[in-house]
Amino acid sequence: MKRALKHSQSEEVYDFLKWKILNSELAIGRLYTEQELCEISGYGRSPVRTALSRLQHDRLVEVVPRKGLFIRGWSTPELNAVMETRIIIESAAVRLAAENATRKQVGVLDKLVRQGRKYLEARDRKGLMRIDHEFHITIAEASGNPVIAELVASLKQRSNPLWFLTLTGEDRLRRVQTEHEEIAAAIKAAAPDAAEKAMNLHIDKLTRIPGDF
């Protein structure tokens, strides 16, 4: 029970700090101490350290030994490279998903689409971001290729800043929801060509980012 509690706390700290980083509530380039992040999050050192390890893996922070950590910034070339790679990997993933997805996995995608509509109407950006992550991970898992699933999970984490750089208007969020519905429908219809086309259009809109951030 104690171990489960610690795991739950580290998850909560991870989600809390990641949201603050992506939402620019923690300043990019500033050096934070571990104690400061404990005070900001309201949690102790153990769950904060676990969360920071994950954030470092996500390339959102850079640890400086014996000093603290910096909040990493991101550049246009870096994000464009991530999105270009996502098109390559997720094109393959969605084709395989259209061919291999189980009835249960198709049901999960349908459920995520329905939840997305609810979050959209509630203007819940955090909820939509979570649904988007789960949607793409579910497709990658439905491909039946565990290496693809691992790569998509990593790339999705690295492209999270786009939710705060380009997906800023309600119209764009509605378009993302529509694109998810089109992708899910193609997978449900076992139509790999249509699924790949829908996925490419979905990701391509985010591959060219004006300016550095």
Secondary structure, 3 states (H helix, E strand, C coil): CHHHHHHHHHHHHHHHHHHHHHCCCCCCCCEECHHHHHHHHCCCHHHHHHHHHHHHHCCCEEEECCCEEEECCCCHHHHHHHHHHHHHHHHHHHHHHHHHCCHHHHHHHHHHHHHHHHHHHCCCHHHHHHHHHHHHHHHHHHCCCHHHHHHHHHHHHHCCCHHHHCCCCHHHHHHHHHHHHHHHHHHHCCCHHHHHHHHHHHHHCCCCCCCCC
